[in-house]
Amino acid sequence: MEETVFQEGTVLIRFAGINNPEEAAFLKGAEIIAPRENAASLKEGEYYVEDLKGLEVVDREGKTLGHILAVMEGGGGNLAEVKLLSGFERLVPFRKEFFGDVNLKEGKIVLLENWILE
């Protein structure tokens, strides 16, 4: 990476050996993955999506229901892929209506509505 410019809410990056938009066309849709030590700082209560993987999913009473396998982009927002103790897997919209507290220290996340797993 040779240069980074912030322009009207967009980040423009110039990579070594790529000198014009036509040469950069093959990068369209690519993701840039940065090492954790180079990632943006988080505010209190924020977390990286990567940190959600493996979290134990518990109900409001603290009973273990399963764990998060992955978080993926869906048409209406992110979806958490939850592997239940039964072995079945379910996709749950990762929204405040369904998920409550994320506790990275304890490795848990609260599912607010158990019916979504049916």
MARBA-3410 file (N, C-alpha, C, O; in Angstrom, 1 decimal):
118
0.9,-1.2,0.0,0.0,0.0,0.0,0.9,1.2,0.0,1.8,1.4,0.9 ~ 0.7,2.1,-1.0,1.6,3.3,-1.1,0.9,4.5,-0.6,1.7,5.4,-0.1 ~ -0.4,4.6,-0.7,-1.0,5.9,-0.3,-2.5,5.6,0.1,-3.2,4.8,-0.5 ~ -3.0,6.3,1.1,-4.4,6.3,1.5,-4.9,7.7,1.6,-4.3,8.6,2.2 ~ -6.1,7.9,1.0,-6.7,9.2,1.0,-8.2,9.0,1.4,-8.8,8.1,0.9
-8.6,9.9,2.3,-10.0,9.9,2.7,-10.7,11.0,1.9,-10.4,12.1,1.9 ~ -11.8,10.5,1.2,-12.5,11.5,0.3,-14.0,11.3,0.3,-14.5,10.2,-0.1 ~ -14.7,12.2,0.9,-16.2,12.2,0.9,-16.7,10.9,1.5,-17.6,10.3,0.8 ~ -16.2,10.4,2.6,-16.7,9.2,3.2,-16.2,7.9,2.6,-16.7,6.8,2.9 ~ -15.3,8.0,1.7,-14.7,6.9,1.0,-13.2,6.9,1.3,-12.5,7.9,1.4
-12.6,5.7,1.4,-11.2,5.5,1.5,-10.6,5.1,0.2,-11.0,4.1,-0.4 ~ -9.7,5.9,-0.4,-9.0,5.5,-1.6,-7.6,5.0,-1.3,-6.9,5.7,-0.5 ~ -7.3,3.9,-1.8,-6.0,3.3,-1.5,-5.2,3.0,-2.8,-5.8,2.5,-3.8 ~ -4.0,3.4,-2.8,-3.1,3.2,-4.0,-2.1,2.1,-3.6,-1.4,2.2,-2.7 ~ -2.1,1.0,-4.4,-1.2,-0.1,-4.2,0.0,0.0,-5.1,-0.2,0.5,-6.2
1.1,-0.5,-4.7,2.3,-0.5,-5.5,2.0,-1.4,-6.8,1.4,-2.5,-6.7 ~ 2.4,-0.8,-7.9,2.3,-1.6,-9.2,0.9,-1.4,-9.8,0.7,-1.9,-10.9 ~ 0.0,-0.7,-9.2,-1.3,-0.5,-9.8,-1.4,1.0,-10.0,-1.5,1.8,-9.0 ~ -1.4,1.5,-11.2,-1.3,2.9,-11.5,-2.5,3.6,-12.1,-2.5,4.8,-12.3 ~ -3.6,2.8,-12.3,-4.8,3.5,-12.9,-6.0,2.6,-12.5,-5.8,1.4,-12.2
-7.2,3.1,-12.7,-8.4,2.4,-12.4,-8.6,1.1,-13.2,-9.1,0.1,-12.7 ~ -8.1,1.1,-14.4,-8.2,-0.1,-15.2,-7.4,-1.3,-14.7,-7.8,-2.4,-14.7 ~ -6.2,-0.9,-14.2,-5.3,-2.0,-13.6,-5.9,-2.5,-12.2,-5.6,-3.6,-11.8 ~ -6.7,-1.6,-11.6,-7.2,-2.0,-10.3,-8.6,-2.8,-10.4,-9.1,-3.2,-9.4 ~ -9.1,-2.9,-11.6,-10.4,-3.5,-11.8,-10.5,-4.9,-11.2,-11.6,-5.3,-10.7
-9.4,-5.7,-11.2,-9.5,-7.0,-10.7,-9.7,-7.1,-9.2,-10.0,-8.1,-8.6 ~ -9.5,-5.9,-8.5,-9.7,-5.9,-7.0,-11.1,-5.5,-6.6,-11.4,-5.6,-5.5 ~ -12.0,-5.2,-7.6,-13.3,-4.9,-7.3,-14.0,-6.0,-6.5,-14.0,-7.2,-6.9 ~ -14.6,-5.6,-5.4,-15.3,-6.6,-4.5,-14.4,-7.3,-3.5,-14.8,-8.1,-2.7 ~ -13.1,-7.0,-3.6,-12.1,-7.7,-2.7,-12.2,-7.1,-1.3,-12.6,-6.0,-1.1
-11.8,-7.9,-0.3,-11.8,-7.4,1.1,-10.4,-7.2,1.5,-9.5,-7.9,1.1 ~ -10.2,-6.2,2.3,-8.9,-5.9,2.9,-8.9,-6.4,4.3,-9.8,-5.9,5.1 ~ -8.0,-7.3,4.7,-8.0,-7.8,6.0,-6.7,-7.3,6.7,-5.6,-7.6,6.2 ~ -6.9,-6.6,7.8,-5.8,-6.1,8.5,-5.5,-6.9,9.8,-6.4,-7.4,10.4 ~ -4.2,-7.0,10.1,-3.9,-7.7,11.4,-4.5,-6.9,12.6,-4.7,-5.7,12.5
-4.9,-7.6,13.6,-5.6,-7.0,14.8,-4.8,-5.8,15.3,-5.4,-4.8,15.6 ~ -3.5,-5.9,15.3,-2.7,-4.7,15.8,-2.8,-3.5,14.9,-2.5,-2.4,15.4 ~ -3.2,-3.6,13.7,-3.4,-2.5,12.8,-4.9,-2.1,12.6,-5.1,-1.1,11.9 ~ -5.8,-2.7,13.3,-7.2,-2.4,13.2,-7.5,-1.2,13.9,-6.8,-0.8,14.8 ~ -8.7,-0.6,13.6,-9.2,0.6,14.3,-9.4,0.3,15.7,-9.9,-0.8,16.1
-9.2,1.3,16.6,-9.5,1.2,18.0,-11.0,1.1,18.2,-11.8,1.7,17.4 ~ -11.4,0.4,19.2,-12.8,0.2,19.5,-13.2,1.1,20.7,-12.4,1.3,21.6 ~ -14.5,1.6,20.7,-15.0,2.3,21.8,-15.6,1.3,22.8,-15.8,0.1,22.5 ~ -15.9,1.8,24.0,-16.6,0.9,25.0,-17.9,0.3,24.4,-18.7,1.0,23.8 ~ -18.0,-1.0,24.5,-19.2,-1.7,24.1,-19.2,-2.1,22.6,-20.1,-2.7,22.1
-18.1,-1.8,21.9,-17.9,-2.2,20.5,-17.1,-3.4,20.5,-16.3,-3.7,21.4 ~ -17.2,-4.2,19.4,-16.4,-5.4,19.2,-16.3,-5.6,17.7,-17.0,-5.1,16.9 ~ -15.3,-6.5,17.3,-15.2,-6.9,15.9,-16.1,-8.1,15.7,-16.3,-8.9,16.6 ~ -16.6,-8.2,14.5,-17.5,-9.4,14.1,-16.7,-10.7,14.4,-17.2,-11.7,14.8 ~ -15.4,-10.6,14.1,-14.6,-11.8,14.3,-14.6,-12.3,15.7,-14.5,-13.5,16.0
-14.8,-11.4,16.7,-14.8,-11.7,18.1,-16.0,-12.5,18.5,-16.1,-13.1,19.6 ~ -17.1,-12.4,17.7,-18.3,-13.1,18.0,-18.2,-14.6,17.7,-19.0,-15.4,18.3 ~ -17.4,-15.0,16.8,-17.2,-16.4,16.5,-16.8,-17.2,17.7,-15.8,-16.9,18.4 ~ -17.5,-18.3,18.0,-17.2,-19.1,19.1,-17.9,-18.8,20.4,-17.8,-19.5,21.4 ~ -18.5,-17.6,20.4,-19.2,-17.2,21.7,-20.3,-18.2,22.0,-21.0,-18.7,21.2
-20.4,-18.5,23.3,-21.5,-19.3,23.8,-22.8,-18.5,23.8,-22.9,-17.4,24.2 ~ -23.9,-19.1,23.2,-25.2,-18.5,23.1,-26.0,-19.0,24.3,-26.2,-20.2,24.4 ~ -26.5,-18.0,25.1,-27.2,-18.4,26.3,-28.6,-17.7,26.3,-28.7,-16.6,25.6 ~ -29.6,-18.3,26.9,-30.9,-17.6,27.0,-30.9,-16.6,28.2,-29.8,-16.4,28.8 ~ -32.0,-15.9,28.4,-32.0,-14.9,29.5,-31.7,-15.4,30.8,-31.2,-14.7,31.7
-32.0,-16.7,31.1,-31.7,-17.3,32.4,-30.2,-17.9,32.4,-29.8,-18.3,33.5 ~ -29.5,-17.8,31.4,-28.1,-18.2,31.4,-27.9,-19.7,30.9,-26.8,-20.2,30.9 ~ -29.0,-20.3,30.4,-28.9,-21.7,30.0,-28.2,-21.7,28.6,-28.6,-20.9,27.7 ~ -27.2,-22.6,28.4,-26.5,-22.7,27.1,-27.4,-23.3,26.1,-28.0,-24.3,26.3 ~ -27.5,-22.6,24.9,-28.3,-23.0,23.8,-27.4,-23.6,22.6,-27.8,-24.4,21.9
-26.1,-23.1,22.6,-25.2,-23.4,21.5,-24.1,-22.4,21.4,-23.7,-21.8,22.5 ~ -23.5,-22.2,20.2,-22.5,-21.2,20.1,-22.5,-20.7,18.7,-23.1,-21.3,17.7 ~ -21.9,-19.5,18.5,-21.9,-18.9,17.2,-20.7,-19.5,16.3,-19.6,-19.5,16.8 ~ -21.1,-20.0,15.2,-20.1,-20.5,14.2,-19.5,-19.4,13.4,-18.3,-19.3,13.2 ~ -20.4,-18.5,12.9,-19.9,-17.4,12.0,-21.0,-16.3,12.0,-22.1,-16.5,12.5
-20.6,-15.2,11.5,-21.5,-14.1,11.2,-21.3,-13.7,9.7,-20.2,-13.5,9.3 ~ -22.4,-13.7,9.0,-22.3,-13.4,7.6,-23.2,-12.3,7.2,-24.2,-12.0,7.9 ~ -22.9,-11.7,6.1,-23.8,-10.6,5.6,-25.0,-11.2,4.9,-24.9,-12.2,4.1 ~ -26.1,-10.7,5.2,-27.4,-11.1,4.5,-28.0,-9.8,3.9,-27.5,-8.7,4.1 ~ -29.1,-10.1,3.2,-29.7,-9.0,2.5,-30.2,-7.9,3.4,-30.2,-6.7,3.0
-30.7,-8.2,4.6,-31.2,-7.3,5.5,-30.3,-7.0,6.7,-30.8,-6.3,7.6 ~ -29.1,-7.4,6.6,-28.1,-7.2,7.7,-27.4,-8.5,8.0,-27.5,-9.4,7.2 ~ -26.6,-8.4,9.0,-25.8,-9.6,9.4,-26.6,-10.7,10.0,-27.7,-10.5,10.6 ~ -26.2,-11.9,9.7,-26.8,-13.1,10.3,-25.8,-13.9,11.1,-24.7,-14.1,10.6 ~ -26.2,-14.3,12.3,-25.4,-15.2,13.1,-25.7,-16.6,12.8,-26.9,-17.0,12.9
-24.7,-17.4,12.5,-24.9,-18.9,12.3,-24.7,-19.5,13.7,-23.6,-19.5,14.2 ~ -25.8,-20.1,14.3,-25.7,-20.6,15.6,-25.8,-22.1,15.5,-26.7,-22.7,14.9 ~ -24.8,-22.8,16.1,-24.9,-24.3,16.2,-25.5,-24.6,17.6,-24.9,-24.3,18.6 ~ -26.6,-25.3,17.5,-27.3,-25.6,18.8,-26.7,-26.8,19.4,-26.0,-27.6,18.8 ~ -27.0,-27.0,20.7,-26.5,-28.2,21.4,-27.0,-29.5,20.7,-26.3,-30.5,20.8
-28.1,-29.4,20.1,-28.7,-30.6,19.4,-27.9,-31.0,18.2,-28.1,-32.0,17.6 ~ -27.0,-30.1,17.7,-26.3,-30.3,16.5,-26.8,-29.5,15.3,-26.1,-29.4,14.3 ~ -28.1,-29.1,15.4,-28.7,-28.4,14.3,-28.1,-27.0,14.2,-27.6,-26.5,15.2 ~ -28.1,-26.4,13.1,-27.6,-25.0,12.9,-28.8,-24.1,12.4,-29.7,-24.5,11.7 ~ -28.8,-22.9,12.9,-29.8,-21.9,12.6,-29.2,-20.6,12.3,-28.1,-20.2,12.8
-29.8,-19.8,11.4,-29.4,-18.4,11.1,-30.3,-17.5,11.9,-31.5,-17.6,11.8 ~ -29.7,-16.6,12.6,-30.5,-15.6,13.4,-30.0,-14.2,13.0,-28.8,-13.9,13.0 ~ -31.0,-13.4,12.7,-30.6,-12.0,12.4,-29.8,-11.4,13.6,-30.3,-11.4,14.7 ~ -28.7,-10.8,13.3,-27.9,-10.2,14.4,-28.4,-8.8,14.6,-27.8,-7.8,14.1 ~ -29.5,-8.7,15.3,-30.1,-7.5,15.6,-30.4,-7.4,17.1,-30.5,-8.4,17.8
-30.6,-6.2,17.6,-30.9,-6.0,19.0,-32.2,-6.6,19.5,-32.3,-6.9,20.7 ~ -33.1,-6.9,18.6,-34.3,-7.6,18.9,-34.1,-9.0,19.3,-34.9,-9.6,20.1 ~ -33.0,-9.6,18.9,-32.7,-11.0,19.1,-31.5,-11.3,20.0,-31.5,-12.2,20.8 ~ -30.5,-10.4,19.9,-29.3,-10.6,20.7,-29.2,-9.4,21.7,-29.3,-8.3,21.4 ~ -28.9,-9.8,23.0,-28.6,-8.8,24.0,-27.2,-8.6,24.2,-26.4,-8.4,23.3
-26.8,-8.7,25.5,-25.4,-8.4,25.9,-24.4,-9.3,25.2,-24.6,-10.6,25.2 ~ -23.3,-8.7,24.8,-22.2,-9.4,24.3,-21.1,-9.3,25.4,-20.7,-8.2,25.7 ~ -20.7,-10.4,25.9,-19.7,-10.4,27.0,-18.5,-11.2,26.5,-18.4,-12.4,26.7 ~ -17.5,-10.5,26.0,-16.3,-11.1,25.4,-15.5,-11.7,26.5,-14.8,-12.7,26.3 ~ -15.4,-11.1,27.7,-14.6,-11.6,28.8,-15.1,-13.0,29.2,-14.3,-13.9,29.4
-16.4,-13.2,29.3,-17.0,-14.5,29.6,-17.2,-15.4,28.4,-17.5,-16.6,28.6 ~ -17.1,-14.8,27.2,-17.3,-15.6,26.0,-18.8,-16.0,25.8,-19.1,-17.1,25.3 ~ -19.7,-15.1,26.1,-21.1,-15.3,26.0,-21.9,-14.2,25.3,-21.4,-13.1,25.4 ~ -23.0,-14.6,24.7,-23.9,-13.6,24.2,-25.3,-14.1,24.5,-25.6,-15.3,24.5 ~ -26.2,-13.2,24.9,-27.6,-13.5,25.3,-28.5,-13.5,24.1,-28.6,-12.5,23.4
-29.2,-14.6,23.9,-30.3,-14.6,22.9,-31.6,-14.3,23.6,-32.0,-14.9,24.6 ~ -32.2,-13.2,23.1,-33.4,-12.7,23.8,-34.7,-13.4,23.5,-35.6,-13.4,24.2 ~ -34.8,-14.0,22.3,-36.0,-14.6,21.8,-35.7,-16.1,21.4,-35.2,-16.3,20.2 ~ -35.9,-17.1,22.2,-35.6,-18.5,21.9,-36.4,-19.0,20.7,-36.0,-19.9,20.0 ~ -37.6,-18.4,20.5,-38.5,-18.9,19.4,-37.8,-18.8,18.0,-38.1,-19.6,17.1
-36.9,-17.9,17.9,-36.2,-17.7,16.6,-35.4,-19.0,16.2,-35.0,-19.1,15.0 ~ -35.1,-19.9,17.2,-34.3,-21.1,16.9,-35.2,-22.2,16.4,-34.6,-23.3,16.0 ~ -36.5,-22.1,16.5,-37.4,-23.2,16.1,-37.5,-23.4,14.6,-38.2,-24.3,14.1
END
